[in-house]
Amino acid sequence: MEATVAAERLFNPGKMAVVGASANPAKWGNIIATNILRNGYKGRLFLVNPRGGTVHGLPVYPSLEAVGEEIDLAMMAIPAEKVEGTLDDCLRAGVKVIIVISGGFSESSPEGRALEESLVRSAGARGIRVVGPNTMGIYSAPWSLSALMPPVRPRPGHIAFAAQSGNLGTQMLGWGSFRGVGFSRFVCVGNQGDLDFADYLEYFARDEETKVILLYVEGFKRPRRVLELAREISREKPIVIYKAGTTEAGRNAVA
């Protein structure tokens, strides 16, 4: 799937699923579902866990396929080593984009890097695009979708924000709520194993909900492509890029 089409599904999902949903309020599969429901997501949310049961009054399906409907977006709240094993289930359910919140990939070790490369390769072979891994999630104002790990409630607005630091990014969303600064879209890019800053920048350029683009960057995967896009897009929409790691202290912080 083309990156721009994948981004369209990512930020405008009529149906999404949380894989690894849990009744335990200390688990990410519960926290993320809580945040999505509390913010009033306008689409339909499905919860998935082989154990079944109910969470927040919603049925928990044993698999994505068991939902019986095509799903636009799946958020993986499961251990890193189990994500690749869900891809065939994603394919059968029509999922074309997955958000992988799990850590333990390229940011952690050579073994984690191999795991990430295998995941992205396997997903690509099935036509599935990957957000992250090692991401805190996304926000999309038109859908009232706050698929985030922290319990922030962003204010709707017209700033699209892509951040490599999920902690800083979600704190900025929270700051905006108190300061009257609103956001149209937000994505924590994570490790950029597949979709990267250039892909999100290209989508934000076309997005009618977005008037200003903000990036918090620790490292570009395709710097030349980002520069080309920025030169073109900035004729129509202002772009603000904060590049971390330009001093010794900064480089140590993002290492």
URZIHU-V358264 format. One record per pair of residues at least 4 apart in sequence whose ideal C-beta (glycine too) atoms are under 8 Angstrom apart, sorted by the first residue. I is the first residue (numbers start at 1). GAP is how many residues later the second one is. Records with the same first field share a line. If there is no record, write none. Layout:
I->GAP  GAP
This chain:
1->4  5  95  96  126  127  128
2->4
3->4  126  192  196  199  200
4->4  195  198  199  202
5->4  91
6->4  90  91  123  189  193
7->4  188  192  193  195  196
8->4  195
9->4  63  64  87  88
10->63  87  89  121  128  177  185
11->127  129  132  174  176  192  196
12->60  128  130  131
13->30  59  60  84  127  130  132
14->29  30  58
15->28  29  31  54  55  56  57  58
16->20  25  27  28  29  30  55  56  57  58  59  129  131
17->28  29  30  31  47  50  54  56  57  58  76  78
18->11  14  15  18  27  28  29  30  56  57  59
19->10  29  30  45  55  56  57  58  59  67
20->7  8  9  28  29  56  57  58
21->8  9  12  26  27  28  34  39  56
22->5  6  7  8  27  33  55
23->7  30  31  32
24->5  6
25->5  6  9
26->4  5
27->4  50
28->4  49  73  121
29->4  18  20  26  48  49
30->4  25
31->4  118  120
32->4  43  45  69  105  115  116  117
33->4  12  14  22  23  25
34->4  22  117
35->4  111  112  113  114  115  116
36->5  9  109  110  111
37->4  8  19
38->108  113  115
39->105  106  107  114
40->104
41->4  102  103  104  105
42->100  101  102  103
43->29  100  102
45->13
46->12  15  18  21  23  25
47->8  11  12  13  14
48->12  13  14  15  16  18  19  26
49->4  11  12  13
50->12  13
51->9  11
52->7  8  9  10
53->7
54->4  5  6
55->5
61->5  6
62->4
63->4  26  30
64->7  10  22  25  26  28  29  31
65->24  27  28
67->4  26
69->24
70->23  24
71->22  23  24
72->22  23  24  25
73->22  24  25  26
74->12  16  19  21  23  24  25
75->23  24  26  62  72
76->7  10  22  23  24  25  26
77->24  25
78->4  5  8  24
79->4  23  25
80->20  22  23  24  25  32  35  53
81->23  34
82->4
83->4  15  17  19  36  50
84->31  34  35  38  39
86->4
87->4  35  36  39  41
88->4  38
89->4
90->5  8  36  38
91->4  35  36  37
95->33
96->31  32  33
97->31  32  33  34
98->25  30  31  32  33
99->32  33  36  38  39  48
100->5  19  30  31  32  33  34  35  90
101->31  32  33  34  35  36  48
102->30  31  32
103->4  5  30  31
104->4  8  11  30
105->7  8  10  11  14  27  28  29  86  88
106->6  7  10  11  28  85  87
107->5  27  84
108->4
109->4
110->4
111->4
112->4
113->4
114->4
115->4
116->4  17  75  77
117->4  76
118->4
119->4  11  14  74
120->4  10  73  74
121->4
122->4
123->5  6  7  71
124->4  5  70
129->65  66
130->63  64  65
131->4  7  56  58  59  63  64
132->56  57  58  59  61
133->57  58  60
134->56  57
135->31  52  53  54  55  56
136->12  13  14  30  31  33  34  52  54
137->10  11  12  29  50  51
138->7  9  10  47  48  49  50
139->6  7  8  9  15  34  44  46  47  48
140->4  5  44  45  46
141->13  15  16  41  42  43  44  68
142->42  67
144->12
146->6  7  8
148->4  22  25
149->17  21
150->20  24
152->18  21  22  25
153->24
154->19  20  22  23  28  29  32
155->21  22  25  26  27  28
156->26  27  28
157->19  24  25  26  27
158->24  25  26  51  52  53  54
159->17  22  23  24  25  51  52  53  54  55
160->23  24  25  26  40  44  47  49  50  52  53  54
161->8  11  12  22  24  25  26  52  53  54  55
162->24  25  27  35  38  39  42  52  53  54
163->5  6  9  23  24  25  26  52  53
164->24  25  26  28  52  53  54  55  80
165->4  23  51  53  79  89
166->4  22  24
167->4
168->4  48
169->4  17  19  47
170->4  18
171->4
172->4  44
173->4  10  13
174->4
175->4  6
176->4  5  6  7
184->23  25  26  27
185->19  22  24  25
187->13
189->6  7  8  11
192->4  5  29
195->4  5
196->4  24  25  26
197->4  18  20  23  24  25  29
198->4  22  23  24  27  28  31
199->4
200->4
201->4  12  14  25  28  29  32  38
202->4  27
203->4
204->6  9  29  33
205->8  24  27  28  31  32
210->27
211->26
212->25  26  27  28
213->20  24  25  26  27
214->25  26  27  28
215->24  25  26  27
216->26  28
217->24  25  26  27
218->26  27  36
219->26  35
220->6
222->4
223->4
224->4
225->4
226->4
227->4
228->4
229->4
230->4  9  11
231->4
233->4  6
234->4  5
244->6  9  10
245->5  6  8  9
246->4  5
247->4
248->4
249->4
250->4
251->4
